[in-house]
Amino acid sequence: MEVAKVNWNSWMPSEDALMNLVDDKVVSQSLKTLTRICYVRLCKHEDYDEVIRCCAVLLNMEALKWCDMGLIMGAPISGNVLAYLASAVHHRLIDKAENFYESSTTSVADIDDSSAGLPNPASLNLNVCEDVKRLPVQRISCPSVMQFREHYLTTRTPVIITDAMCTWPALKKWSIPYLLSKMAYRTVPIEIGSKYSDDDWSQKLLPFHQFIADYITKHGNVGYLAQHELFEQIVDLAEDINIPDYCCLLSSPDDVDINAWFGPSGTVSPLHTDPRDNIFAQVMGSKYVSMCSPLETSKVYPYDSPLLFNTCQVDVEHPDFEKFPKFRDITLYNCVLRPGELLYIPFKWWHYLRSLETSFSISFWFGE
């Protein structure tokens, strides 16, 4: 859908409709400052054109919220038309409503933009246990698809692939301000807590600009946009990435599961396995990754729970050897993944990840 073809005038409500809208908003529990301003101005008949604009923004935000609820809870149908409609509404809001939520942008300057340069490896906080055998993950510069199949896919060997994301627009474009321009008012699912296996872990839906304000610009709070099919929801961002060619060895493009992982420094995915082979792409920031072979499964103490059967009970960086003695005999493959690098994580390999700074990663699950 082209934004220019949307007839926005047909969306403009009458004055009576606006009065009913703001009356409903004022008596509701979710009272907003913008609604108060609209209500007062309408009652005083001041600056009616501006009030119309403000209330139209409110209506479009409500429409956008319900579009996102459909996209998050449902599935793409009819060519994913709902996602394109939501994109058109968001473009309109960004053009007209930039100043309504100043908190979404005032603290952006306080965030370290990963495009400004990479941290010195010596300065990275790697609390790696010294009592466990550790080996580095091999790195290779953009192997051919056939080389990848022969040396890594067939042998189920992890590898970091460099120089394979050079054509991705995301590497040059993506920053906090850019992401806000594409999805500031979009509703996204956020995991609250340091890791999903904790008892106090929870989830909630938030506008993206609020997620940035509450969990990216503020230190101490841990919120994670994790394992979400963001690119089916935010189609503008999908134009900035490419499915790695290596996935085509086992799957068609339509059969590749693409998930986004975006959050502040300190977000953790405990040692776990994925349901398929994984090409893990790092776009912003750096991530510490620790992996072990499925042959080590008896030493990682998976949970007995049917919900966490693919997750290890051991804290990889601070293991309790009295409680989990077999973990001392494990061999871990460790690396720091940087922007522009792909990591191949074979099916059934256990892997632990921790963000070393504000980080945006994308997983491409492929194969059976």
GUMI-136468 format. One line per field, with one value per residue: residue in one letter; x, y, z of N, C-alpha, C in turn. Coordinates in pm, whole numbers, plus 50000, padded with zeros to 5 digits. Layout:
BEGIN
aa = (A,...)
n.u = (X,...)
n.v = (Y,...)
n.w = (Z,...)
ca.u = (X,...)
ca.v = (Y,...)
ca.w = (Z,...)
c.u = (X,...)
c.v = (Y,...)
c.w = (Z,...)
***
This chain:
BEGIN
aa = (M,E,V,A,K,V,N,W,N,S,W,M,P,S,E,D,A,L,M,N,L,V,D,D,K,V,V,S,Q,S,L,K,T,L,T,R,I,C,Y,V,R,L,C,K,H,E,D,Y,D,E,V,I,R,C,C,A,V,L,L,N,M,E,A,L,K,W,C,D,M,G,L,I,M,G,A,P,I,S,G,N,V,L,A,Y,L,A,S,A,V,H,H,R,L,I,D,K,A,E,N,F,Y,E,S,S,T,T,S,V,A,D,I,D,D,S,S,A,G,L,P,N,P,A,S,L,N,L,N,V,C,E,D,V,K,R,L,P,V,Q,R,I,S,C,P,S,V,M,Q,F,R,E,H,Y,L,T,T,R,T,P,V,I,I,T,D,A,M,C,T,W,P,A,L,K,K,W,S,I,P,Y,L,L,S,K,M,A,Y,R,T,V,P,I,E,I,G,S,K,Y,S,D,D,D,W,S,Q,K,L,L,P,F,H,Q,F,I,A,D,Y,I,T,K,H,G,N,V,G,Y,L,A,Q,H,E,L,F,E,Q,I,V,D,L,A,E,D,I,N,I,P,D,Y,C,C,L,L,S,S,P,D,D,V,D,I,N,A,W,F,G,P,S,G,T,V,S,P,L,H,T,D,P,R,D,N,I,F,A,Q,V,M,G,S,K,Y,V,S,M,C,S,P,L,E,T,S,K,V,Y,P,Y,D,S,P,L,L,F,N,T,C,Q,V,D,V,E,H,P,D,F,E,K,F,P,K,F,R,D,I,T,L,Y,N,C,V,L,R,P,G,E,L,L,Y,I,P,F,K,W,W,H,Y,L,R,S,L,E,T,S,F,S,I,S,F,W,F,G,E)
n.u = (50085,50061,50151,50074,49834,49638,49335,49325,49156,48903,48904,48872,48709,48381,48296,48122,48171,48434,48405,48262,48454,48668,48530,48485,48749,48829,48679,48773,49013,49264,49387,49520,49759,49748,49483,49344,49422,49308,49038,48988,49046,48856,48619,48646,48645,48879,49148,49069,49147,49395,49316,49158,49362,49514,49330,49275,49520,49510,49301,49417,49634,49499,49382,49617,49719,49534,49571,49831,49783,49635,49833,50028,49894,49769,49796,49978,49771,49613,49824,49959,49832,49744,49976,50089,49896,49918,50176,50138,49968,50139,50344,50204,50154,50414,50482,50302,50288,50520,50600,50440,50513,50759,50933,51017,51229,51401,51599,51757,52010,52165,52220,52452,52544,52575,52689,52885,53126,53318,53343,53646,53787,53913,53784,53535,53283,53329,53231,53348,53356,53647,53698,53603,53655,53739,53697,53779,53548,53553,53640,53543,53576,53307,53221,53154,52828,52839,53082,53016,52816,52960,53169,53061,52770,52703,52874,52788,52905,52978,53026,53167,53073,53212,53186,52958,52732,52745,52587,52358,52123,52059,52293,52412,52205,52064,51993,51916,51751,51671,51526,51318,51195,51076,50912,50813,50555,50450,50311,50473,50582,50727,50974,51009,51259,51569,51624,51440,51398,51381,51196,51060,51013,50833,50588,50488,50289,50399,50417,50672,50833,50803,50921,51186,51232,51193,51355,51585,51711,51719,51916,51957,51696,51562,51452,51334,51299,51221,51266,51068,50852,50923,50961,50757,50562,50654,50697,50860,51114,51185,51276,51537,51700,51841,51767,52005,52202,52282,52078,51916,51998,51860,51601,51322,51283,51034,51000,51171,51215,51206,51330,51340,51571,51613,51758,51880,52218,52320,52100,51994,52000,51943,52139,52038,51849,51762,51473,51546,51809,52024,52100,52253,52235,52420,52342,52342,52552,52731,52764,52804,52865,52819,52867,52778,52821,52557,52627,52703,52481,52395,52541,52455,52221,51924,51601,51327,51075,50800,50777,51026,51208,51409,51601,51880,51962,52187,52382,52574,52790,52838,52863,52724,52900,52871,52603,52564,52762,52862,52887,53135,53299,53251,53286,53312,53235,53332,53261,53272,53029,53002,52881,52764,52838,52774,52656,52670,52464,52435,52160,52022,52247,52359,52325,52425,52357,52460,52399,52638,52623,52383,52188,52104,51986,51929,51763,51771,51593,51616,51572,51470)
n.v = (49881,50218,50506,50758,50721,50691,50815,51049,51253,51147,51021,51209,51315,51442,51747,51685,51413,51420,51547,51351,51152,51264,51305,51040,50963,51129,51042,50790,50557,50572,50838,51093,51354,51489,51444,51590,51852,51872,51851,52079,52286,52242,52287,52557,52654,52721,52752,52557,52411,52309,52148,51960,51836,51725,51548,51381,51257,51114,50933,50796,50680,50504,50339,50237,50095,49883,49763,49665,49488,49294,49203,49105,48910,48757,48620,48676,48763,48777,48884,49012,49256,49407,49481,49660,49858,49946,50047,50265,50426,50478,50624,50857,50946,50993,51208,51402,51402,51429,51578,51510,51313,51377,51255,51029,51086,51269,51161,51017,51094,51017,50756,50506,50497,50231,50257,50441,50334,50045,49878,49845,49525,49452,49600,49495,49346,49045,48794,48528,48195,48054,47794,47615,47441,47624,47710,47888,48013,47930,48162,48280,48428,48508,48242,48038,47913,47639,47573,47634,47444,47201,47215,47306,47302,47031,46899,46992,47214,47497,47836,48160,48393,48633,48943,48891,49038,49273,49399,49470,49716,49780,49783,50030,50210,50165,50289,50425,50664,50617,50375,50464,50639,50463,50303,50420,50458,50209,49912,49674,49347,49303,49153,49139,49152,48987,48736,48476,48247,48312,48349,48589,48686,48844,48956,49227,49452,49730,50068,50132,50361,50406,50181,50233,50467,50373,50145,50146,50401,50440,50328,50017,49910,49618,49526,49350,49315,49037,48739,48790,48817,49055,49164,49088,49236,49509,49628,49810,49784,49534,49572,49639,49425,49101,48762,48527,48362,48106,47980,47879,47629,47440,47533,47706,48060,48141,47962,48019,48111,48422,48619,48896,49048,49272,49494,49642,49670,49382,49211,48874,48552,48245,47938,47737,47547,47567,47517,47464,47477,47766,48078,48343,48682,48975,49308,49562,49677,49460,49111,48860,48518,48183,47841,47490,47146,46917,46670,46712,46727,46588,46711,46969,46998,47022,47178,47005,47079,47091,47326,47442,47262,47279,47437,47525,47471,47576,47861,47997,48179,48198,47934,47692,47462,47277,47218,47151,46945,46808,46999,47112,46962,47027,47143,47457,47672,47984,48329,48674,48841,49069,49376,49317,49054,48704,48423,48081,47855,47533,47299,47180,47246,47379,47710,48022,48365,48703,49047,49294,49559,49809,49631,49482,49201,48937,48638,48363,48097,47782,47488,47155)
n.w = (50000,49914,50085,49996,49869,50053,50173,50385,50467,50474,50711,50904,51192,51296,51481,51692,51719,51803,52050,52187,52189,52345,52582,52660,52699,52909,53129,53157,53301,53190,53157,52959,52911,52667,52589,52782,52711,52455,52522,52684,52502,52303,52445,52494,52243,52110,51882,51685,51457,51532,51744,51610,51467,51678,51796,51582,51563,51804,51745,51531,51662,51830,51637,51525,51740,51759,51514,51554,51765,51634,51457,51632,51785,51594,51262,50955,50684,50360,50204,50405,50460,50677,50810,50629,50628,50894,50883,50711,50867,51079,50952,50902,51163,51258,51098,51189,51469,51619,51844,52057,52236,52393,52565,52442,52281,52401,52559,52394,52312,52521,52488,52395,52070,51859,51612,51639,51695,51798,52116,52306,52317,52556,52743,52776,52976,53076,53253,53276,53375,53508,53565,53385,53083,52798,52459,52156,51907,51567,51306,50985,50664,50483,50348,50057,49965,49921,50045,50308,50355,50331,50525,50766,50803,50742,50918,51157,51295,51483,51368,51313,51078,50884,50697,50547,50559,50429,50239,50368,50434,50696,50852,50806,50844,51087,51405,51728,51694,51426,51444,51607,51428,51257,51415,51650,51767,51757,51894,52091,52208,52527,52724,53070,53304,53398,53280,53108,53255,53520,53829,53865,53617,53351,53105,52891,52688,52506,52376,52138,52173,52444,52553,52477,52631,52895,52927,52771,52774,53047,53311,53480,53476,53327,53026,52743,52404,52271,52078,51879,51598,51443,51190,51027,51136,51138,50853,50722,50838,50752,50498,50531,50580,50493,50414,50504,50257,50321,50451,50255,50194,50337,50360,50209,50141,50251,50452,50653,50984,51126,51379,51607,51838,52073,52299,52612,52748,52926,52904,52907,52764,52888,52895,52635,52388,52038,51821,51561,51308,51331,51202,51329,51340,51400,51442,51574,51836,52072,52156,52397,52359,52452,52398,52380,52287,52182,52280,52534,52691,52923,53117,53153,53291,53223,53272,53430,53371,53142,53001,53007,52911,52725,52834,53033,53379,53496,53579,53347,53362,53632,53767,53993,54132,54332,54336,54072,53971,53741,53548,53562,53402,53144,52801,52670,52397,52316,52227,52116,51957,51694,51535,51204,51182,51139,51318,51311,51463,51533,51508,51809,51955,52261,52381,52519,52576,52619,52626,52565,52540,52434,52213,51899,51755,51514,51457,51237,51183,51039,50827,50933)
ca.u = (50000,50136,50097,50015,49701,49541,49255,49319,49043,48784,48917,48856,48579,48307,48320,48047,48241,48553,48362,48230,48581,48743,48451,48515,48886,48842,48621,48841,49127,49387,49380,49643,49771,49702,49338,49301,49440,49205,48907,48978,49042,48728,48517,48664,48641,49004,49244,48996,49225,49497,49247,49126,49485,49550,49235,49297,49636,49462,49225,49510,49710,49412,49373,49746,49730,49455,49643,49942,49730,49603,49956,50099,49816,49720,49891,49965,49679,49587,49946,49999,49781,49733,50106,50108,49807,49979,50291,50086,49920,50256,50407,50123,50176,50549,50479,50214,50280,50654,50622,50346,50579,50897,51016,51068,51349,51489,51712,51826,52150,52236,52243,52568,52505,52675,52755,52991,53250,53305,53420,53771,53758,53965,53694,53407,53264,53307,53247,53353,53411,53778,53711,53546,53735,53681,53763,53723,53469,53625,53590,53576,53522,53205,53240,53048,52722,52885,53182,52945,52749,53056,53256,52994,52634,52704,52948,52725,53013,52952,53127,53135,53092,53230,53177,52843,52618,52788,52481,52241,52104,52049,52423,52440,52090,51999,52034,51795,51661,51613,51423,51203,51126,51002,50821,50797,50419,50406,50305,50560,50587,50852,51001,51057,51341,51701,51617,51305,51386,51366,51059,50996,51005,50697,50578,50382,50288,50432,50462,50817,50900,50803,51025,51314,51244,51193,51449,51710,51775,51734,52001,51907,51578,51590,51341,51392,51213,51289,51202,50944,50852,50910,50969,50624,50481,50710,50747,50967,51242,51215,51348,51676,51774,51832,51782,52135,52195,52308,51951,51850,52042,51761,51467,51286,51272,50907,51003,51270,51156,51292,51294,51422,51616,51663,51751,51996,52327,52284,51995,52052,51925,52016,52181,51917,51857,51659,51404,51598,51938,52011,52199,52228,52298,52436,52328,52385,52609,52807,52700,52886,52795,52886,52794,52833,52766,52449,52687,52723,52349,52385,52618,52401,52108,51802,51484,51231,50948,50770,50791,51167,51287,51522,51677,51971,51948,52315,52425,52698,52899,52860,52807,52729,52951,52820,52468,52571,52904,52903,52913,53278,53367,53198,53369,53234,53289,53296,53296,53201,52973,53003,52794,52805,52882,52677,52700,52593,52440,52370,52043,52044,52359,52322,52391,52397,52389,52443,52430,52745,52581,52255,52213,51997,52024,51822,51784,51709,51581,51592,51583,51356)
ca.v = (50000,50342,50600,50872,50689,50684,50937,51079,51343,51067,50973,51321,51307,51566,51806,51608,51287,51450,51573,51222,51082,51316,51276,50902,50957,51199,50963,50661,50556,50598,50979,51144,51499,51538,51443,51705,51974,51872,51874,52220,52373,52225,52355,52702,52686,52785,52680,52436,52332,52236,52044,51855,51763,51647,51438,51287,51179,51019,50828,50715,50599,50395,50247,50171,49997,49765,49695,49591,49376,49191,49148,49032,48795,48679,48574,48756,48713,48868,48956,49090,49390,49482,49540,49777,49962,49999,50128,50391,50506,50524,50733,50976,50991,51048,51340,51497,51393,51412,51648,51472,51229,51423,51164,50920,51127,51360,51090,50936,51134,50952,50616,50483,50450,50131,50297,50535,50261,49925,49885,49771,49394,49444,49672,49425,49278,48903,48721,48388,48105,48004,47652,47534,47445,47715,47714,47993,47975,47963,48270,48266,48538,48484,48123,48010,47829,47501,47559,47632,47314,47092,47225,47349,47252,46885,46852,47053,47288,47642,47921,48301,48430,48777,49001,48837,49129,49403,49460,49500,49857,49796,49811,50173,50293,50143,50358,50447,50758,50556,50280,50543,50694,50355,50226,50485,50442,50072,49830,49556,49267,49321,49066,49215,49067,48963,48620,48420,48135,48364,48344,48720,48725,48870,49018,49325,49521,49871,50142,50120,50479,50390,50082,50304,50559,50303,50034,50169,50523,50431,50217,49940,49833,49519,49491,49286,49278,48910,48633,48845,48825,49199,49207,49072,49344,49638,49592,49902,49730,49415,49615,49668,49302,48994,48626,48475,48259,47973,47920,47815,47490,47353,47593,47815,48185,48148,47867,48065,48186,48538,48681,49009,49049,49408,49533,49712,49589,49298,49113,48740,48431,48136,47828,47672,47500,47616,47407,47445,47542,47910,48179,48453,48802,49087,49433,49672,49637,49335,49008,48746,48392,48063,47727,47356,47043,46833,46556,46754,46753,46532,46794,47105,46994,47088,47176,46897,47140,47082,47458,47483,47142,47313,47540,47474,47531,47630,47995,47970,48267,48179,47801,47635,47328,47186,47178,47096,46907,46763,47114,47141,46883,47065,47226,47568,47747,48122,48434,48801,48867,49213,49416,49270,48915,48596,48306,47959,47773,47411,47243,47109,47300,47467,47841,48126,48495,48821,49172,49371,49699,49809,49531,49435,49077,48873,48495,48302,47954,47714,47343,47084)
ca.w = (50000,49911,50182,49927,49818,50162,50183,50527,50495,50504,50848,50996,51259,51318,51612,51792,51742,51882,52187,52249,52210,52459,52703,52698,52748,53036,53238,53166,53392,53115,53122,52900,52908,52538,52590,52863,52631,52349,52584,52726,52384,52238,52525,52484,52100,52072,51799,51648,51361,51607,51821,51514,51439,51796,51815,51472,51605,51904,51677,51453,51757,51873,51523,51512,51849,51727,51404,51613,51841,51536,51402,51736,51830,51482,51161,50833,50583,50247,50170,50523,50435,50802,50841,50542,50678,51016,50842,50658,50980,51156,50875,50924,51300,51268,51033,51256,51615,51674,51970,52161,52334,52393,52644,52359,52208,52473,52621,52294,52308,52631,52453,52310,51938,51821,51489,51670,51715,51880,52239,52313,52377,52693,52834,52785,53103,53052,53379,53233,53477,53467,53600,53278,52960,52699,52329,52070,51790,51444,51222,50843,50585,50380,50266,49960,50019,49919,50151,50436,50369,50348,50642,50889,50815,50744,51035,51275,51360,51491,51303,51292,50938,50868,50562,50474,50577,50375,50157,50451,50469,50842,50913,50795,50882,51216,51526,51808,51625,51305,51486,51651,51311,51192,51501,51781,51821,51738,52015,52081,52332,52599,52838,53184,53390,53340,53191,53110,53349,53656,53881,53856,53475,53303,52973,52870,52559,52522,52258,52128,52231,52589,52579,52469,52745,53023,52940,52698,52823,53192,53352,53594,53437,53223,52939,52625,52291,52246,51999,51823,51452,51425,51051,50970,51193,51094,50720,50683,50883,50673,50378,50566,50609,50393,50464,50459,50153,50377,50493,50141,50184,50402,50365,50119,50218,50325,50563,50751,51095,51154,51507,51651,51977,52094,52439,52668,52802,53040,52877,52906,52727,52954,52809,52583,52250,51947,51754,51425,51286,51352,51161,51422,51283,51492,51367,51660,51963,52082,52238,52440,52332,52499,52342,52400,52199,52238,52349,52673,52750,53058,53210,53163,53383,53173,53360,53410,53332,52998,52941,53005,52888,52639,52904,53135,53512,53541,53539,53275,53405,53776,53795,54127,54108,54434,54294,53936,53962,53609,53461,53567,53299,53013,52713,52615,52284,52348,52133,52120,51824,51670,51423,51073,51187,51152,51395,51285,51582,51483,51577,51935,52032,52372,52368,52618,52517,52704,52557,52629,52523,52362,52109,51812,51686,51438,51437,51120,51204,50911,50835,50992)
c.u = (50088,50069,50023,49872,49595,49468,49234,49202,48917,48787,48884,48718,48512,48338,48247,48118,48366,48516,48330,48358,48651,48665,48482,48654,48900,48789,48688,48960,49256,49389,49516,49642,49718,49550,49282,49310,49332,49069,48889,48965,48910,48618,48526,48659,48766,49084,49186,49076,49331,49433,49208,49249,49522,49458,49245,49417,49594,49388,49318,49596,49627,49398,49502,49764,49654,49511,49754,49894,49694,49727,50031,50026,49774,49831,49872,49872,49664,49710,49996,49954,49771,49865,50132,50016,49867,50098,50246,50038,50038,50331,50335,50147,50313,50554,50407,50228,50415,50668,50531,50411,50727,50988,51075,51197,51445,51610,51792,51974,52232,52272,52368,52521,52613,52747,52872,53124,53231,53387,53549,53744,53804,53871,53561,53400,53228,53337,53249,53420,53541,53791,53656,53633,53665,53765,53701,53641,53546,53558,53634,53508,53434,53232,53128,52944,52767,52993,53116,52878,52849,53127,53183,52854,52631,52771,52892,52829,52980,53063,53075,53170,53100,53210,53059,52720,52646,52678,52357,52231,52102,52182,52458,52328,52053,52071,51906,51702,51596,51502,51299,51126,51040,50896,50796,50663,50365,50410,50387,50559,50725,50860,51063,51132,51471,51703,51486,51289,51373,51219,50986,50985,50859,50703,50471,50397,50308,50449,50614,50888,50905,50906,51163,51335,51263,51308,51580,51782,51796,51817,51940,51784,51614,51461,51397,51282,51275,51202,51067,50958,50828,50897,50842,50532,50524,50775,50857,51104,51283,51293,51497,51759,51757,51841,51916,52118,52211,52180,51886,51893,51939,51619,51448,51275,51145,50907,51108,51198,51252,51242,51392,51452,51682,51649,51878,52107,52277,52170,52059,51952,52001,52048,52059,51945,51742,51593,51458,51742,51918,52129,52164,52307,52303,52437,52380,52445,52683,52740,52802,52804,52882,52803,52858,52755,52649,52502,52709,52591,52336,52455,52558,52274,51986,51691,51396,51098,50924,50782,50937,51260,51412,51614,51756,51949,52073,52334,52564,52815,52930,52805,52824,52770,52908,52683,52470,52715,52950,52938,53061,53354,53325,53303,53280,53309,53239,53337,53225,53159,52954,52915,52851,52851,52763,52738,52610,52587,52368,52252,52088,52168,52305,52395,52335,52440,52368,52484,52535,52719,52443,52273,52087,52050,51903,51857,51706,51708,51543,51612,51462,51349)
c.v = (50124,50442,50713,50846,50681,50818,50970,51171,51265,51014,51084,51320,51444,51620,51728,51477,51309,51475,51442,51144,51133,51300,51135,50891,51019,51115,50826,50672,50592,50742,51027,51296,51556,51543,51560,51834,51984,51908,52021,52311,52361,52299,52506,52750,52762,52693,52548,52349,52248,52123,51928,51770,51672,51526,51335,51198,51074,50902,50736,50628,50480,50292,50169,50064,49869,49691,49608,49472,49261,49123,49063,48903,48703,48633,48658,48690,48818,48951,49045,49235,49472,49548,49664,49892,50028,50087,50264,50483,50561,50635,50864,51033,51054,51188,51443,51502,51381,51469,51604,51388,51262,51327,51053,50958,51210,51290,51009,50968,51065,50807,50607,50425,50356,50169,50390,50465,50145,49939,49806,49636,49383,49509,49600,49344,49132,48826,48571,48304,48043,47853,47559,47549,47530,47713,47826,47934,48019,48078,48246,48379,48485,48362,48110,47920,47683,47476,47551,47497,47204,47096,47254,47290,47100,46830,46906,47126,47436,47721,48064,48336,48582,48815,48946,48926,49266,49474,49495,49650,49880,49834,49959,50258,50284,50215,50376,50548,50697,50458,50353,50598,50590,50290,50289,50455,50301,49997,49704,49479,49277,49221,49150,49121,49032,48841,48546,48304,48181,48363,48477,48771,48745,48932,49126,49390,49669,49937,50142,50239,50469,50287,50148,50390,50485,50203,50053,50292,50521,50308,50147,49859,49738,49485,49447,49261,49151,48811,48678,48855,48970,49239,49174,49182,49480,49615,49686,49847,49608,49449,49635,49544,49203,48859,48572,48361,48118,47903,47841,47670,47393,47406,47693,47942,48193,48057,47903,48148,48297,48607,48791,48997,49184,49447,49600,49615,49508,49202,48976,48640,48315,48024,47747,47619,47559,47498,47376,47498,47694,47984,48305,48576,48913,49218,49552,49615,49504,49239,48899,48620,48277,47943,47595,47256,46970,46708,46585,46770,46702,46618,46933,47113,47071,47081,47057,46949,47125,47216,47500,47365,47170,47417,47479,47545,47606,47773,47981,48053,48254,48042,47760,47489,47228,47132,47108,47051,46866,46880,47150,47072,46920,47142,47330,47633,47892,48219,48563,48832,49017,49249,49371,49126,48820,48485,48189,47877,47647,47368,47159,47154,47394,47600,47941,48259,48606,48945,49249,49521,49694,49731,49499,49316,49020,48725,48448,48151,47888,47564,47283,47107)
c.w = (50000,50003,50113,49882,49928,50174,50330,50561,50533,50647,50949,51060,51267,51456,51721,51825,51827,52028,52259,52282,52335,52588,52753,52758,52886,53151,53252,53261,53321,53065,53073,52898,52778,52532,52671,52781,52524,52408,52620,52605,52310,52313,52512,52338,52056,51980,51749,51551,51432,51688,51731,51486,51556,51812,51702,51503,51707,51839,51598,51544,51805,51761,51508,51619,51814,51607,51462,51695,51748,51481,51504,51773,51716,51389,51035,50731,50474,50213,50281,50511,50563,50839,50756,50583,50803,50983,50789,50769,51059,51083,50900,51063,51317,51207,51118,51408,51683,51815,52083,52270,52337,52468,52559,52290,52290,52531,52520,52290,52416,52598,52367,52178,51888,51693,51515,51691,51810,52007,52228,52379,52522,52793,52852,52914,53079,53180,53351,53341,53427,53489,53492,53153,52856,52572,52245,51957,51665,51371,51078,50766,50472,50293,50162,50026,50024,50025,50288,50458,50401,50483,50774,50905,50829,50870,51166,51360,51366,51423,51298,51149,50930,50721,50480,50485,50516,50298,50238,50475,50620,50905,50909,50854,51030,51330,51606,51740,51500,51343,51536,51532,51242,51281,51637,51846,51801,51871,51994,52213,52397,52714,52949,53278,53321,53248,53212,53207,53494,53699,53863,53713,53435,53164,52975,52734,52583,52387,52255,52191,52383,52632,52576,52594,52876,53039,52864,52753,52974,53226,53473,53562,53323,53150,52806,52522,52233,52170,51946,51671,51409,51279,50972,51019,51140,50958,50672,50722,50802,50547,50404,50590,50493,50463,50414,50359,50210,50420,50380,50125,50242,50396,50252,50203,50303,50448,50668,50858,51136,51281,51544,51800,52002,52241,52486,52706,52920,53017,52854,52851,52789,52856,52766,52443,52169,51875,51614,51421,51290,51290,51239,51377,51385,51412,51447,51789,51957,52179,52271,52422,52384,52457,52386,52316,52264,52308,52497,52749,52893,53162,53230,53247,53329,53277,53327,53358,53182,52927,52925,52978,52804,52703,53018,53268,53557,53491,53477,53328,53554,53817,53941,54113,54215,54395,54158,53908,53822,53516,53459,53453,53157,52932,52648,52499,52296,52238,52171,51977,51807,51550,51288,51070,51203,51236,51359,51413,51536,51570,51696,52011,52140,52355,52469,52557,52620,52625,52636,52620,52458,52233,52030,51733,51614,51422,51315,51143,51072,50928,50904,51142)
***
